[in-house]
Amino acid sequence: MIEVGFGDMESNREHQQAVVAELQVDRATVLLGELQETWDFPMEMLPSRVEIGTFLTVTMVHGRPVEVQVNHEREAESRSGLDTRLARLARYEQLTGHEVRIG
């Protein structure tokens, strides 16, 4: 993670929720904020091991991103939601005897 300095601007910091939409060799396309604006970030600015679908928190100062972190809370919620759905499918298969195929 790289933090870009803008002096002491703590009062101007804003935290935006984001998700990684696309990864390329040198940059990542991120959907930022409630409106899911498309932003391109250099890979050096992102935490290591991000994947498509990784939830992020982007710290903005005066409309510029200065810090990017994985949103571990949203990541855990996402995983638990998927686990719940898979468990329901397994239970359905067990009760009905029918295999559920996805895709």
SVG drawing of the C-alpha trace seen along z (x, -y; Angstrom):
<svg xmlns="http://www.w3.org/2000/svg" viewBox="-37 -20 41 59">
<polyline fill="none" stroke="black" stroke-width="0.4" points="0.0,0.0 1.3,-3.5 0.0,-6.5 0.2,-9.8 0.8,-12.8 -1.2,-16.1 -0.1,-17.6 -2.2,-17.6 -5.7,-17.2 -7.3,-14.9 -10.5,-16.9 -10.8,-16.5 -10.6,-12.7 -13.5,-10.8 -13.8,-7.0 -15.4,-5.4 -16.4,-1.8 -15.2,-0.2 -14.9,3.2 -12.3,4.4 -13.9,4.9 -11.0,5.7 -7.3,6.4 -4.5,5.8 -0.8,6.1 -0.2,2.5 -3.6,1.2 -6.9,2.2 -10.4,0.9 -12.3,0.2 -16.0,-0.7 -16.0,-3.5 -18.7,-4.8 -22.5,-4.5 -22.6,-5.4 -19.9,-2.9 -17.8,-5.3 -15.1,-3.7 -11.6,-4.6 -8.3,-3.2 -5.7,-2.6 -2.0,-1.7 -1.4,1.8 1.3,0.3 -1.5,-1.6 -3.5,1.5 -2.9,4.0 -1.2,7.2 -3.3,10.2 -6.4,8.3 -8.7,10.2 -11.7,9.3 -14.5,8.8 -12.3,7.8 -14.0,5.2 -11.9,2.1 -12.0,-1.1 -10.5,-4.0 -9.5,-7.1 -10.0,-10.3 -8.6,-13.7 -10.0,-16.6 -11.4,-14.0 -8.1,-12.2 -7.4,-8.7 -4.6,-8.6 -4.9,-5.2 -6.5,-1.9 -7.2,1.0 -9.1,4.3 -12.4,3.9 -12.1,7.1 -15.6,6.6 -17.3,6.7 -15.1,9.5 -16.2,11.6 -19.9,10.8 -19.5,11.8 -17.9,15.1 -20.5,15.9 -23.3,15.2 -21.8,17.5 -21.3,20.2 -24.9,19.9 -26.2,20.2 -24.0,23.3 -25.2,24.9 -28.8,24.4 -28.1,26.0 -26.4,29.0 -29.4,29.4 -31.8,29.1 -29.9,31.8 -29.9,34.0 -33.7,33.6 -34.7,34.0 -32.1,36.4 -31.6,34.1 -28.2,32.7 -28.2,28.9 -26.0,27.8 -25.0,24.2 -23.8,22.7"/>
</svg>
